[in-house]
Amino acid sequence: MDQDYERRLLRQINHQNLPAESRLSKGLGAACSPVSVKSGDRFIPTRAGSNWSISFHYANENCRSPAQNHKAKDASSDSSKDAVAYAALLRNELLGAGMEMGAEPHSDDRRHAALAQDSRGLFRYTVHTKSVPFDSDNEVSPYSLSPLSNKSHKLLRSPRKPARKISKIPFKVLDAPELQDDFYLNLVDWSAGNLLSVGLGACVYLWSACTSQVTRLCDLSVDGDSVTSVCWNERGSLVAVGTHKGYVQIWDAAGGRKLTCLEGHSARVGALAWNGEQLSSGSRDRVILQRDVRTPPCAERRLQGHRQEVCGLKWSPDHQHLASGGNDNKLLVWNSSSLVPVQQYSDHLAAVKAIAWSPHQHGLLASGGGTADRCLRFWNTLTGQALQSTDTGSQVCNLAWSKHANELVSTHGYSQNQILVWKYPSLTQVAKLTGHSYRVLYLAVSPDGEAIVTGAGDETLRFWSIFSKTRCTKESKSVLNLFTRIR
């Protein structure tokens, strides 16, 4: 074949193999790009940065329906852990990482950082010596035929952390007639004695979580009043009841008798909080009254800082600071001796009812805003600094910290009516629970910290096992049949 003709043919073939952008740029003239493009007869694809497992996973997902994808994700949780263990095993044998415990499947950032750190010493001269003779259970026998190192054997013998599964359905649902759909009330509380107090209309009922017995503690309809808040003391022997007319009644739960009735508020009492023998009450009259139940009613402290109704009150675990939230979008922090707030936070754009002190970190306070705000915010009350925040997407009605883990539960209203479990400080969602058809206004944690109860305007109480699989096994029919078992 003529050599000139062969060169022209190869030049034409190479020109056709060029991408459209390259041909277009060449057509614009050589003055735009003085660098000439040299092409050969071989095409070598660039595989840098390719992740074939992810690409294959996405290709399979495109061929499946959403329901099949959901089932496949649930079934692949164990396989993902196997992949993590296998990756750690390869790093031990090829890179000398020396890992003895398997990593979490979700710790991708830490795994990539460690891999990048190990890759710097990939081509490094080292002298490998034999380990000590086999004289302990943690060493591999020198006569073993296994090609794995001691670290890899420890990795394979390390126990696998069981996958955490939170049930998406409540393990108990109780009927609660006349449970009000009012954002500013607090009508559900769980005592240290495993008794649940619920304000229904003009009455307060006690439900035993162990025997499922229901007793009526009080009836305010005789005085033409109604229940607006309930709160147990720390020992679980006394329950405070706030009323629509502004009274605060103290009841002995065991004896079923009223000990005292405290006056002082001119409007409904929607928030209560115990601090030892002292009781703080927040009212629609914008005043917080702090009184000692052992002294005459005249001995009281008046805390005035909110410009609208006080709807949230919580004492810190060390009994030194009181956090209050109001309909004026303010979050105030008071100490045990001052009559003016020591800190004031104004970042929320709606009413602040949801307040919770962290039992794990001293001075950490969480708060949630109403419909116009929808944000979950965290504060360092030791320094007065705002830590972080996240938009939950719906009205935050209540908050509670886990007693065992650094996690947080939030209940929501408009417009998703859901229950979210957050991991702190990453603020990743651990679980999302649905079931209520109205705003989830009320929340209480069991005394053992393993379950929560939520209440809503749909007149139901739902019990969720979130932090442990342990459930109360004793159940019986209620004598008064005030709480009807639905499911």
Order of alpha helices (4+ residues) and beta strands (2+ residues): alpha-alpha-alpha-alpha-alpha-alpha-alpha-beta-beta-beta-beta-beta-beta-beta-beta-beta-beta-beta-beta-beta-beta-beta-beta-beta-beta-beta-beta-beta-beta-beta-beta-beta-beta-beta-beta
